[in-house]
Amino acid sequence: MPRRHLRVTGAAQAPLGAVLRDLRTKLEVPEEFPAEVLAEAERVAADPPRLPERDETAIPFFTIDPPTSTDLDQAMHLSRRPGGGYRVRYAIADVAAYVTPGGALDAEAHRRVTTLYFPDEKVPLHPAVLSEGAASLLPDQTCPAVLWTVDLDADGRAETTDVVRALVRSRAKLDYEGVQKSIDDGSAEEAVALLKDIGALRERLEVERGGISLNVPEQEIVASGDAYELAYRAPLPADGWNAQISLLAGMAAADLMLGAGTGILRTLPAAPDGAVGRLRRTAKALRIDWPHHVPYSDLVRSLDPHQPHHAAFLQECTTLLRGAGYTSFSGGDVPELTTHAAVAAPYAHCTAPLRRLVDRYASELCLAACAGQDPPPWAVEALAELPKEMAEGTRRGNSVERECVDIVEAALLQDRIGELFDACVVDVKDREPAVGTVQLTDPAVVARIEGGASALPLGERLRVRLTQADPGRAKVQFAPA
């Protein structure tokens, strides 16, 4: 779906800040860092207590992030192996080089759990002097990192994994659109061009094992000067290739921790038969051919999100990805559920420690497992509470994302009550077929619809009338015209 923009006017912008502040209060979002946390961050940023001895600054790493990002967790370097296959070097910011277990920074990270993104500000997991400074893998800055080296065969299968602490130095900060363009026009250096080769191989392996990547355009809030816009961002192929490198590390981390008998996994149970049955009924209603011998994962990959019926079905497919959580274990007591159904393999979060608490612990456990050593007691002792902490932090992060979009939608449309819009029905409630969700093309709004006398036509286009939009009070809602 093409990106659409609608600017928030100055008149709408002023009250929006107050509504967002009220949202932060309602969700009990921590704002300013305590003085002792800031003091510790300044001290360790200037004099890191645990710098590694190994120096890998000669490797020309690069990062791929949105252009305005400064909290850079990952840097990579890709190369061909002399005997065939590929070598993936993946450097992850080593937050543990700065954060002392039991210290003020550590305690505050456990209180925050994740970085939260609001339209008007970012509420970081760690103070900016670390997350956007000393610990960030910014270009031309020497940083401590957890360095993953994964050797792949010619088909992209992992053969060996090594994880060590090292000093690294990124040479370039790239963005997705620039990477895509350079690969498409042939101007990319080999280390960047190999992202397509390796990413495509890993995507084939994902298909082979039954993994799922939903290619659904994302609704996002875009800052533009002193205003906000809503947009649909359709992922580029480079997004998917980059995600495969992160998935590769996450799968390798899970294997290391399972082999060592101590770790924390990101898990998702298989969807119950009833949920898949509901999807089959939805596919039939949308006139999507789904032969019984075709696996769900294969069907999803065959769909085009630019087609309304396909987009509606893909939206319904997201229901199968709900229920993900964290599962910790120690002392060799491996849990019954070790896999993530969408990945179709064991998987762990380990690649975003600047923005997510659990990744620092996963990195520490993987370093110990790879070295054949016992993990540090502070990491093992945290495992019992980490799943609950991450569940609460994830819940709060999801609430922030959902409510921020609702607020901006309402701000964009508050002066247009009664107007008609073209929309597509992307969801219909099973027990209330006259209630559902519509997606507008312009502006980029996804909202509730109700008030009609008959069942909504799932996957069909229709004219809708805006019935309510009030930032902070009433979410956007439509009725059939």
C-alpha positions as CSV (number, residue, x, y, z in Angstrom):
1,M,0.0,0.0,0.0
2,P,1.5,3.4,-0.9
3,R,2.4,5.8,1.9
4,R,-0.1,8.5,2.5
5,H,0.6,11.6,4.6
6,L,-1.7,14.0,6.4
7,R,-0.2,16.8,8.4
8,V,-1.5,17.8,11.8
9,T,-2.2,21.5,11.7
10,G,-0.9,24.0,14.3
11,A,-4.4,24.3,15.8
12,A,-4.5,20.5,16.4
13,Q,-1.0,20.3,17.6
14,A,-1.2,22.4,20.8
15,P,-3.8,20.3,22.6
16,L,-2.2,17.1,21.4
17,G,0.8,17.6,23.6
18,A,-1.4,17.8,26.7
19,V,-3.3,14.6,25.7
20,L,0.0,12.8,25.3
21,R,1.2,14.0,28.7
22,D,-2.1,12.7,30.2
23,L,-1.5,9.3,28.5
24,R,2.0,9.0,30.0
25,T,0.4,9.7,33.4
26,K,-2.4,7.2,32.9
27,L,0.1,4.5,31.9
28,E,2.5,5.3,34.7
29,V,5.3,5.9,32.3
30,P,8.6,6.8,34.0
31,E,9.9,10.1,32.7
32,E,13.0,11.8,34.2
33,F,15.8,9.6,35.4
34,P,16.7,9.9,39.1
35,A,19.8,11.9,39.8
36,E,21.8,8.9,41.0
37,V,21.0,7.0,37.7
38,L,22.2,10.0,35.6
39,A,25.3,10.3,37.7
40,E,26.2,6.7,37.3
41,A,25.5,6.8,33.6
42,E,27.8,9.9,33.2
43,R,30.5,8.2,35.2
44,V,30.5,4.8,33.3
45,A,30.1,6.5,29.9
46,A,33.4,8.4,30.6
47,D,35.1,5.4,32.1
48,P,33.5,2.0,31.2
49,P,34.2,-0.5,34.0
50,R,34.4,-3.6,31.8
51,L,36.0,-3.0,28.4
52,P,37.0,-6.1,26.5
53,E,40.6,-6.9,25.5
54,R,39.8,-8.2,22.1
55,D,40.0,-5.6,19.3
56,E,38.0,-6.1,16.2
57,T,37.9,-2.5,15.1
58,A,39.5,-3.4,11.8
59,I,36.3,-5.1,10.6
60,P,34.3,-2.5,8.6
61,F,30.9,-2.9,10.3
62,F,27.9,-1.0,9.2
63,T,24.4,-0.3,10.7
64,I,21.0,-0.3,9.1
65,D,18.4,1.9,10.9
66,P,15.9,4.6,10.3
67,P,17.7,7.8,9.3
68,T,17.0,9.6,12.6
69,S,17.8,6.8,14.9
70,T,20.8,7.2,17.3
71,D,20.3,4.3,19.7
72,L,22.0,1.7,17.4
73,D,22.0,-1.8,18.8
74,Q,23.4,-3.8,15.9
75,A,26.1,-3.5,13.3
76,M,27.0,-6.2,10.8
77,H,29.7,-7.3,8.3
78,L,28.9,-9.9,5.7
79,S,31.5,-11.8,3.6
80,R,32.0,-14.9,1.6
81,R,34.0,-17.8,3.0
82,P,36.9,-19.0,0.9
83,G,35.7,-22.6,0.8
84,G,32.1,-21.6,0.0
85,G,29.3,-20.2,2.1
86,Y,29.1,-17.0,4.1
87,R,30.3,-15.5,7.3
88,V,27.9,-13.2,9.3
89,R,29.5,-11.0,11.9
90,Y,26.9,-9.3,14.0
91,A,28.0,-6.9,16.7
92,I,25.4,-6.1,19.5
93,A,25.9,-3.2,21.8
94,D,27.4,-4.5,25.1
95,V,25.3,-2.8,27.7
96,A,26.7,-5.0,30.4
97,A,30.0,-3.3,29.9
98,Y,28.5,-0.2,31.5
99,V,25.6,-1.5,33.7
100,T,26.7,-3.0,37.1
101,P,24.3,-5.6,38.4
102,G,22.5,-4.2,41.5
103,G,23.5,-0.6,40.7
104,A,21.2,2.4,40.1
105,L,21.3,2.0,36.3
106,D,20.4,-1.7,36.6
107,A,17.5,-1.0,39.0
108,E,16.1,1.7,36.8
109,A,16.3,-0.6,33.7
110,H,14.2,-3.2,35.6
111,R,11.7,-0.4,36.3
112,R,11.4,0.7,32.7
113,V,11.9,-2.7,30.9
114,T,11.7,-1.2,27.4
115,T,12.2,2.0,25.5
116,L,8.8,3.7,24.8
117,Y,8.2,5.8,21.7
118,F,5.7,8.6,21.8
119,P,5.1,11.1,18.9
120,D,6.5,13.9,20.9
121,E,9.3,12.2,22.8
122,K,11.2,8.9,23.5
123,V,11.2,7.4,27.0
124,P,14.5,5.4,26.9
125,L,15.5,2.3,28.8
126,H,18.9,3.9,29.6
127,P,20.0,7.5,29.8
128,A,20.8,9.1,26.5
129,V,24.5,9.4,27.4
130,L,24.6,5.6,27.1
131,S,21.8,4.6,24.7
132,E,22.5,7.4,22.2
133,G,26.1,7.9,23.1
134,A,28.8,5.7,24.6
135,A,27.0,2.4,24.2
136,S,25.5,3.1,20.8
137,L,27.2,1.6,17.7
138,L,27.5,5.0,16.1
139,P,29.7,5.4,13.1
140,D,33.4,6.1,13.7
141,Q,33.0,5.4,17.4
142,T,34.9,2.5,19.2
143,C,32.4,0.6,21.3
144,P,32.3,-2.6,23.4
145,A,30.1,-5.2,21.7
146,V,29.0,-8.8,22.0
147,L,30.3,-10.1,18.7
148,W,28.5,-13.0,17.0
149,T,30.2,-14.8,14.2
150,V,28.0,-17.3,12.4
151,D,29.3,-19.3,9.5
152,L,26.7,-20.4,7.0
153,D,27.0,-23.0,4.2
154,A,26.1,-22.3,0.6
155,D,22.4,-22.7,1.4
156,G,22.4,-20.3,4.3
157,R,22.3,-22.9,7.0
158,A,24.2,-22.2,10.2
159,E,27.3,-24.4,10.7
160,T,29.2,-22.8,13.6
161,T,28.5,-20.0,16.1
162,D,31.0,-18.0,18.1
163,V,30.1,-15.3,20.6
164,V,32.8,-13.1,22.3
165,R,33.3,-9.7,23.7
166,A,35.2,-7.3,21.5
167,L,35.8,-3.7,20.7
168,V,34.2,-2.8,17.3
169,R,33.9,0.3,15.1
170,S,31.1,0.9,12.7
171,R,32.2,2.6,9.5
172,A,28.8,3.7,8.1
173,K,25.2,4.4,9.3
174,L,22.9,3.2,6.5
175,D,19.1,3.3,6.2
176,Y,16.7,0.8,4.6
177,E,15.8,2.9,1.5
178,G,19.4,3.7,0.8
179,V,20.4,0.0,1.2
180,Q,17.6,-1.1,-1.1
181,K,18.5,1.4,-3.7
182,S,22.2,0.6,-3.7
183,I,21.5,-3.2,-4.0
184,D,18.9,-2.6,-6.8
185,D,21.2,-0.4,-8.9
186,G,24.3,-2.5,-8.3
187,S,26.3,0.2,-6.5
188,A,26.4,-1.5,-3.1
189,E,29.7,-2.7,-1.7
190,E,30.0,-6.5,-1.4
191,A,29.4,-6.5,2.4
192,V,26.1,-4.7,1.8
193,A,25.1,-6.5,-1.4
194,L,25.5,-9.9,0.4
195,L,22.5,-8.8,2.6
196,K,20.3,-9.7,-0.3
197,D,22.0,-13.1,-1.0
198,I,22.1,-14.2,2.6
199,G,18.6,-12.7,3.4
200,A,17.0,-14.5,0.5
201,L,18.6,-17.8,1.5
202,R,17.4,-17.4,5.1
203,E,13.9,-16.6,3.8
204,R,13.9,-19.9,1.8
205,L,14.9,-21.7,5.0
206,E,12.1,-20.0,6.8
207,V,9.7,-21.3,4.2
208,E,11.2,-24.8,4.5
209,R,10.7,-25.0,8.3
210,G,7.2,-23.4,8.1
211,G,8.0,-20.0,9.6
212,I,5.7,-17.0,9.0
213,S,6.6,-13.4,8.1
214,L,3.4,-11.3,7.6
215,N,4.0,-8.6,4.9
216,V,1.4,-6.2,6.3
217,P,1.8,-2.5,5.8
218,E,2.4,-0.8,9.1
219,Q,0.5,2.2,10.3
220,E,3.0,4.7,11.7
221,I,3.2,8.2,13.1
222,V,5.7,10.4,11.3
223,A,7.1,13.6,12.8
224,S,7.5,16.5,10.3
225,G,8.7,19.7,11.8
226,D,6.3,20.7,14.6
227,A,3.5,18.4,13.2
228,Y,2.7,14.7,12.9
229,E,1.6,12.6,10.0
230,L,0.1,9.2,9.7
231,A,1.4,6.8,7.1
232,Y,1.3,3.3,5.9
233,R,4.8,1.9,5.5
234,A,5.0,-1.2,3.3
235,P,8.2,-3.1,4.3
236,L,11.0,-3.1,1.7
237,P,12.7,-6.3,0.7
238,A,15.8,-4.9,2.6
239,D,13.7,-4.8,5.8
240,G,13.1,-8.5,5.5
241,W,16.7,-9.4,4.7
242,N,17.9,-7.3,7.7
243,A,15.3,-9.0,9.9
244,Q,16.6,-12.4,8.8
245,I,20.1,-11.5,10.2
246,S,18.5,-10.7,13.5
247,L,16.4,-13.9,13.4
248,L,19.6,-15.8,12.7
249,A,21.2,-14.5,15.9
250,G,18.1,-15.0,17.9
251,M,17.8,-18.7,16.8
252,A,21.5,-19.2,17.4
253,A,21.1,-17.7,20.9
254,A,18.2,-20.0,21.7
255,D,20.2,-23.1,20.6
256,L,23.2,-22.0,22.8
257,M,21.1,-21.5,25.9
258,L,19.1,-24.7,25.4
259,G,22.4,-26.6,25.0
260,A,23.7,-25.1,28.2
261,G,20.5,-25.7,30.1
262,T,20.1,-22.1,31.2
263,G,18.4,-19.3,29.4
264,I,15.4,-17.2,28.5
265,L,13.4,-17.8,25.2
266,R,10.8,-15.9,23.3
267,T,8.0,-18.4,22.9
268,L,4.7,-18.6,21.1
269,P,2.5,-21.7,21.2
270,A,1.0,-23.1,18.0
271,A,-2.4,-21.6,17.1
272,P,-5.3,-23.8,18.3
273,D,-7.3,-25.7,15.6
274,G,-10.3,-23.4,16.3
275,A,-8.3,-20.3,15.3
276,V,-7.1,-21.9,12.1
277,G,-10.6,-23.0,11.3
278,R,-11.8,-19.5,11.8
279,L,-9.2,-18.3,9.3
280,R,-10.3,-20.9,6.8
281,R,-13.9,-19.5,7.1
282,T,-12.5,-16.0,6.7
283,A,-10.6,-17.1,3.6
284,K,-13.8,-18.5,2.1
285,A,-15.7,-15.3,2.9
286,L,-13.0,-13.3,1.1
287,R,-13.0,-15.7,-1.9
288,I,-9.4,-16.6,-1.2
289,D,-8.6,-20.1,-2.5
290,W,-7.0,-22.2,0.3
291,P,-6.8,-25.9,-0.6
292,H,-6.6,-28.2,2.4
293,H,-3.2,-29.5,1.4
294,V,-1.7,-26.0,1.4
295,P,0.0,-25.0,4.7
296,Y,-1.1,-21.8,6.3
297,S,2.5,-20.4,6.0
298,D,2.5,-21.1,2.2
299,L,-0.8,-19.4,1.7
300,V,0.3,-16.2,3.6
301,R,3.4,-15.8,1.3
302,S,1.2,-16.0,-1.8
303,L,-0.9,-13.0,-0.9
304,D,-0.6,-9.5,-2.1
305,P,-1.2,-6.9,0.6
306,H,-2.1,-4.3,-2.0
307,Q,-5.3,-6.2,-2.8
308,P,-8.1,-5.4,-0.4
309,H,-9.3,-9.0,0.1
310,H,-5.7,-10.1,0.7
311,A,-5.0,-7.2,3.0
312,A,-8.1,-8.1,5.1
313,F,-7.0,-11.7,5.4
314,L,-3.5,-10.8,6.4
315,Q,-5.0,-8.5,9.1
316,E,-6.9,-11.5,10.4
317,C,-3.8,-13.6,10.3
318,T,-2.2,-11.4,13.0
319,T,-4.6,-13.0,15.5
320,L,-2.5,-16.2,15.3
321,L,0.6,-14.4,16.5
322,R,-0.9,-13.2,19.7
323,G,0.1,-14.9,23.0
324,A,3.9,-14.6,22.7
325,G,5.8,-14.6,26.0
326,Y,9.1,-15.3,27.6
327,T,10.1,-18.6,29.1
328,S,13.1,-18.9,31.4
329,F,14.9,-22.0,32.6
330,S,18.0,-23.0,34.5
331,G,19.9,-26.0,35.9
332,G,19.1,-28.1,32.8
333,D,15.4,-28.0,33.5
334,V,14.3,-27.2,29.9
335,P,10.7,-26.2,29.5
336,E,8.1,-28.1,27.5
337,L,7.6,-25.2,25.1
338,T,10.8,-24.0,23.6
339,T,9.7,-22.8,20.1
340,H,8.2,-19.7,18.7
341,A,5.4,-20.7,16.3
342,A,6.0,-17.8,13.9
343,V,9.7,-18.5,13.7
344,A,9.0,-22.3,13.7
345,A,12.1,-22.8,15.8
346,P,13.5,-22.0,19.2
347,Y,14.2,-18.2,19.3
348,A,15.4,-15.6,21.8
349,H,15.6,-11.8,22.0
350,C,19.2,-10.8,22.1
351,T,19.8,-8.1,19.5
352,A,18.3,-4.9,21.1
353,P,19.9,-4.5,24.6
354,L,19.8,-0.7,24.4
355,R,16.0,-0.8,24.1
356,R,14.9,-4.1,25.7
357,L,15.9,-5.4,29.2
358,V,15.9,-9.1,28.5
359,D,18.5,-8.9,25.7
360,R,21.3,-8.0,28.1
361,Y,20.7,-11.2,30.0
362,A,20.4,-13.3,26.9
363,S,23.8,-12.0,25.7
364,E,25.4,-12.8,29.0
365,L,24.1,-16.4,29.0
366,C,25.2,-16.9,25.4
367,L,28.7,-15.7,26.1
368,A,29.0,-18.1,29.0
369,A,27.5,-21.0,27.0
370,C,29.9,-20.4,24.1
371,A,32.9,-20.2,26.4
372,G,31.9,-23.4,28.2
373,Q,31.6,-21.5,31.5
374,D,29.0,-21.2,34.2
375,P,26.8,-18.0,33.6
376,P,27.3,-15.2,36.1
377,P,25.1,-15.6,39.2
378,W,23.5,-12.2,38.7
379,A,22.1,-13.3,35.3
380,V,20.8,-16.6,36.6
381,E,19.2,-15.1,39.6
382,A,17.2,-12.7,37.4
383,L,15.6,-15.4,35.3
384,A,12.8,-16.2,37.7
385,E,11.3,-12.7,37.5
386,L,12.3,-11.7,33.9
387,P,9.3,-13.2,32.1
388,K,6.9,-11.3,34.4
389,E,8.9,-8.1,34.0
390,M,9.1,-8.4,30.2
391,A,5.3,-9.2,30.0
392,E,4.4,-6.1,31.9
393,G,6.9,-4.0,29.9
394,T,5.6,-5.4,26.6
395,R,2.0,-4.8,27.6
396,R,2.8,-1.1,28.5
397,G,4.7,-0.7,25.2
398,N,1.8,-2.1,23.2
399,S,-0.6,0.2,25.0
400,V,1.6,3.2,24.2
401,E,1.8,2.3,20.5
402,R,-1.9,1.6,20.2
403,E,-3.1,4.7,22.1
404,C,-0.7,7.1,20.5
405,V,-2.0,6.1,17.1
406,D,-5.6,6.5,18.3
407,I,-4.8,10.0,19.7
408,V,-3.1,11.2,16.5
409,E,-6.0,9.7,14.3
410,A,-8.5,11.6,16.4
411,A,-6.4,14.8,16.2
412,L,-6.3,14.5,12.4
413,L,-10.0,14.0,12.1
414,Q,-11.6,16.0,14.9
415,D,-12.8,18.7,12.6
416,R,-14.3,16.3,10.0
417,I,-17.2,14.7,11.8
418,G,-19.9,13.8,9.4
419,E,-17.6,13.6,6.3
420,L,-17.6,10.6,4.0
421,F,-14.5,8.5,3.3
422,D,-13.6,5.5,1.2
423,A,-12.6,2.5,3.3
424,C,-12.0,-1.2,3.2
425,V,-13.5,-3.6,5.8
426,V,-10.5,-5.5,7.3
427,D,-12.2,-7.2,10.3
428,V,-15.7,-8.2,11.3
429,K,-16.7,-9.5,14.8
430,D,-17.9,-13.1,14.8
431,R,-20.8,-12.5,17.1
432,E,-21.6,-8.9,16.0
433,P,-21.2,-8.9,12.2
434,A,-22.4,-5.3,12.0
435,V,-19.3,-4.2,14.1
436,G,-15.7,-4.4,12.8
437,T,-12.7,-2.5,11.6
438,V,-12.1,-0.3,8.5
439,Q,-8.9,0.8,6.9
440,L,-8.9,4.2,5.1
441,T,-6.4,4.8,2.3
442,D,-6.2,8.5,2.8
443,P,-5.8,9.5,5.6
444,A,-3.9,6.5,6.9
445,V,-6.4,5.5,9.6
446,V,-7.6,2.2,10.9
447,A,-10.7,2.4,13.1
448,R,-13.8,0.8,14.5
449,I,-17.1,0.8,12.5
450,E,-20.5,0.2,13.8
451,G,-24.1,1.3,13.5
452,G,-25.1,-0.4,10.4
453,A,-28.3,-2.5,10.0
454,S,-26.6,-5.4,8.2
455,A,-23.4,-7.5,8.4
456,L,-20.3,-5.7,7.2
457,P,-18.8,-7.0,3.9
458,L,-15.4,-8.3,4.9
459,G,-12.7,-7.4,2.4
460,E,-14.9,-5.1,0.5
461,R,-14.7,-1.4,-0.1
462,L,-17.5,0.9,1.1
463,R,-18.3,4.5,1.9
464,V,-18.2,5.3,5.6
465,R,-19.2,8.4,7.6
466,L,-17.0,9.7,10.5
467,T,-19.2,9.7,13.7
468,Q,-16.6,10.5,16.4
469,A,-13.1,11.8,16.9
470,D,-11.9,13.5,20.0
471,P,-8.2,13.2,21.1
472,G,-8.0,11.7,24.6
473,R,-11.8,11.2,25.0
474,A,-13.3,9.3,22.1
475,K,-11.4,7.2,19.6
476,V,-12.1,7.5,15.9
477,Q,-15.3,5.7,14.9
478,F,-17.2,5.3,11.6
479,A,-20.6,4.1,10.5
480,P,-21.6,2.8,7.1
481,A,-22.7,5.7,4.9
